[in-house]
Amino acid sequence: MSRFHIFIARRLGGKFTQQVNFIKELEDVVPFFYREIGQNLQEWRKPAPKIKPDRSAASDVTVDALQDAAEADLSD
């Protein structure tokens, strides 16, 4: 399993000199982060396999034909 972290960075300069400023900046950045990034995240899912263009006949897409092609791809 792979993991990664997503974060947002903002230049705040001297805004952390007072606790009130810190709280206000935090209250602004958390909803912004969720709206712009967090709500759009979703678990990755492997896409469904696609039939290759050179497989236009019904016999090219039988289970056996596709299995043979997959095994040939793995051996390459």
Backbone as JSON, one array per atom type, in Angstrom:
{
  "sequence": "MSRFHIFIARRLGGKFTQQVNFIKELEDVVPFFYREIGQNLQEWRKPAPKIKPDRSAASDVTVDALQDAAEADLSD",
  "N": [[0.84, -1.17, 0.0], [0.55, 2.2, -0.83], [1.29, 5.46, 0.39], [0.63, 8.93, 0.75], [1.04, 12.42, 1.43], [-0.95, 15.31, 1.46], [-0.73, 18.73, 1.33], [-1.16, 22.22, 2.06], [0.48, 25.26, 1.58], [1.0, 28.44, 2.91], [2.18, 31.75, 2.82], [2.61, 33.48, 5.68], [3.96, 35.36, 7.02], [4.4, 37.75, 9.51], [2.05, 37.15, 10.83], [1.59, 35.4, 12.89], [2.18, 36.51, 15.28], [0.29, 37.22, 17.1], [-2.21, 35.53, 18.95], [-4.87, 35.73, 18.14], [-4.72, 36.35, 15.4], [-3.61, 33.98, 14.43], [-5.67, 32.1, 14.9], [-7.71, 33.17, 13.26], [-6.5, 32.96, 10.7], [-6.23, 30.18, 10.56], [-8.93, 29.41, 10.65], [-9.66, 30.38, 8.18], [-8.02, 29.01, 6.32], [-8.48, 26.23, 6.6], [-11.21, 25.58, 5.72], [-10.83, 26.47, 3.07], [-8.81, 24.72, 2.11], [-10.18, 22.26, 2.27], [-12.35, 22.74, 0.51], [-11.04, 23.25, -1.96], [-9.32, 21.07, -2.31], [-9.63, 18.73, -0.56], [-12.38, 17.79, -0.75], [-12.46, 16.75, -3.27], [-10.95, 14.48, -3.38], [-10.61, 10.99, -3.91], [-10.75, 7.45, -3.61], [-8.4, 5.61, -5.51], [-9.17, 3.71, -8.33], [-8.64, 0.88, -10.29], [-8.86, 1.12, -13.78], [-11.32, -0.34, -16.0], [-10.44, -3.04, -18.17], [-9.53, -2.48, -21.58], [-10.64, -3.31, -24.86], [-8.44, -4.17, -27.4], [-7.81, -2.41, -30.48], [-7.22, -4.13, -32.65], [-8.77, -6.33, -32.31], [-11.35, -7.21, -33.64], [-13.06, -9.22, -34.42], [-15.42, -11.63, -33.21], [-14.24, -13.98, -32.29], [-11.81, -13.07, -31.45], [-12.15, -12.0, -28.96], [-12.84, -13.91, -27.12], [-12.86, -15.71, -24.01], [-10.68, -17.47, -23.85], [-8.99, -16.5, -25.93], [-8.41, -13.9, -25.01], [-7.15, -14.53, -22.6], [-4.89, -15.91, -23.53], [-3.63, -13.8, -24.87], [-3.11, -12.09, -22.7], [-1.32, -13.63, -21.21], [0.75, -13.76, -23.04], [1.5, -11.07, -23.1], [2.51, -10.79, -20.51], [4.76, -12.39, -20.6], [6.44, -10.98, -22.25]],
  "CA": [[0.0, 0.0, 0.0], [1.3, 3.45, -0.91], [0.68, 6.58, 1.09], [1.2, 10.23, 0.48], [0.44, 13.51, 2.19], [-1.32, 16.49, 0.69], [-0.76, 19.88, 2.21], [-1.19, 23.53, 1.43], [1.39, 26.18, 2.27], [0.71, 29.87, 2.72], [3.11, 32.67, 3.48], [1.85, 34.24, 6.66], [4.81, 36.43, 7.54], [4.32, 38.02, 10.95], [0.67, 37.01, 11.3], [1.51, 34.53, 14.05], [2.64, 37.2, 16.48], [-0.83, 37.28, 18.03], [-3.04, 34.32, 18.91], [-6.1, 36.04, 17.4], [-4.41, 36.21, 13.98], [-3.41, 32.56, 14.15], [-6.99, 31.46, 14.86], [-8.4, 33.65, 12.07], [-5.87, 32.34, 9.52], [-6.58, 28.76, 10.6], [-10.34, 29.31, 10.27], [-9.75, 30.66, 6.75], [-7.3, 28.06, 5.47], [-9.03, 24.87, 6.67], [-12.3, 25.42, 4.74], [-10.27, 26.64, 1.73], [-8.15, 23.47, 1.77], [-11.18, 21.22, 2.03], [-13.12, 23.09, -0.68], [-10.22, 23.17, -3.16], [-8.57, 19.82, -2.45], [-10.15, 17.6, 0.2], [-13.65, 17.22, -1.19], [-12.29, 16.13, -4.58], [-10.16, 13.26, -3.27], [-11.34, 9.74, -3.87], [-9.91, 6.27, -3.7], [-8.07, 5.24, -6.88], [-9.67, 2.41, -8.78], [-8.07, 0.47, -11.56], [-9.89, 1.19, -14.83], [-11.68, -1.6, -16.66], [-9.59, -3.29, -19.33], [-10.09, -2.08, -22.87], [-10.38, -4.23, -25.97], [-7.52, -3.58, -28.36], [-8.44, -2.18, -31.79], [-7.02, -5.23, -33.59], [-9.65, -7.45, -31.93], [-12.68, -6.83, -34.14], [-13.9, -10.41, -34.6], [-15.91, -12.23, -31.95], [-13.29, -14.99, -31.83], [-10.66, -12.38, -30.85], [-12.47, -11.56, -27.6], [-13.29, -15.01, -26.27], [-12.08, -15.8, -22.77], [-9.4, -18.12, -24.15], [-8.16, -15.6, -26.73], [-7.94, -12.82, -24.15], [-6.22, -15.11, -21.65], [-3.65, -16.14, -24.27], [-3.0, -12.49, -25.12], [-2.6, -11.58, -21.42], [-0.14, -14.41, -20.87], [1.82, -13.34, -23.96], [1.96, -9.75, -22.64], [3.31, -10.98, -19.3], [6.03, -13.02, -20.92], [7.28, -10.03, -23.01]],
  "C": [[0.89, 1.24, 0.0], [0.54, 4.54, -0.17], [1.36, 7.86, 0.65], [0.45, 11.27, 1.3], [0.15, 14.67, 1.25], [-1.38, 17.65, 1.68], [-0.82, 21.16, 1.39], [-0.28, 24.43, 2.26], [0.99, 27.61, 1.93], [1.77, 30.68, 3.45], [2.29, 33.55, 4.42], [2.68, 35.35, 7.3], [4.7, 36.56, 9.04], [2.93, 37.84, 11.52], [0.54, 36.11, 12.53], [2.0, 35.21, 15.33], [1.54, 37.32, 17.52], [-1.7, 36.05, 17.86], [-4.3, 34.55, 18.08], [-5.87, 35.86, 15.89], [-4.24, 34.75, 13.58], [-4.76, 31.85, 13.99], [-7.73, 31.89, 13.6], [-7.82, 33.02, 10.81], [-6.22, 30.86, 9.44], [-8.04, 28.55, 10.17], [-10.55, 29.61, 8.79], [-9.16, 29.54, 5.91], [-7.91, 26.65, 5.5], [-10.22, 24.69, 5.72], [-11.81, 25.58, 3.3], [-9.62, 25.34, 1.26], [-9.17, 22.39, 1.44], [-11.95, 21.48, 0.73], [-12.3, 22.86, -1.95], [-9.59, 21.8, -3.38], [-9.29, 18.63, -1.82], [-11.41, 16.98, -0.36], [-13.54, 16.52, -2.54], [-11.48, 14.84, -4.54], [-11.07, 12.04, -3.26], [-10.35, 8.59, -4.05], [-9.67, 5.92, -5.17], [-8.61, 3.86, -7.17], [-9.07, 2.11, -10.14], [-9.16, 0.5, -12.63], [-10.15, -0.18, -15.44], [-10.77, -1.8, -17.88], [-10.31, -2.91, -20.62], [-9.73, -3.11, -23.93], [-9.5, -3.51, -26.98], [-8.18, -3.45, -29.72], [-8.29, -3.34, -32.78], [-7.88, -6.45, -33.26], [-11.09, -7.12, -32.34], [-13.61, -8.02, -34.33], [-14.29, -10.98, -33.25], [-14.92, -13.25, -31.4], [-12.05, -14.36, -31.19], [-10.9, -11.98, -29.4], [-13.08, -12.67, -26.75], [-12.4, -15.03, -25.03], [-10.7, -16.41, -23.06], [-8.47, -17.21, -24.94], [-7.6, -14.47, -25.89], [-6.94, -13.32, -23.12], [-4.87, -15.38, -22.31], [-2.9, -14.83, -24.51], [-2.41, -11.92, -23.83], [-1.34, -12.33, -21.02], [1.03, -14.03, -21.77], [2.38, -11.98, -23.55], [2.85, -9.87, -21.4], [4.68, -11.57, -19.6], [6.97, -12.09, -21.7], [8.11, -9.16, -22.12]]
}
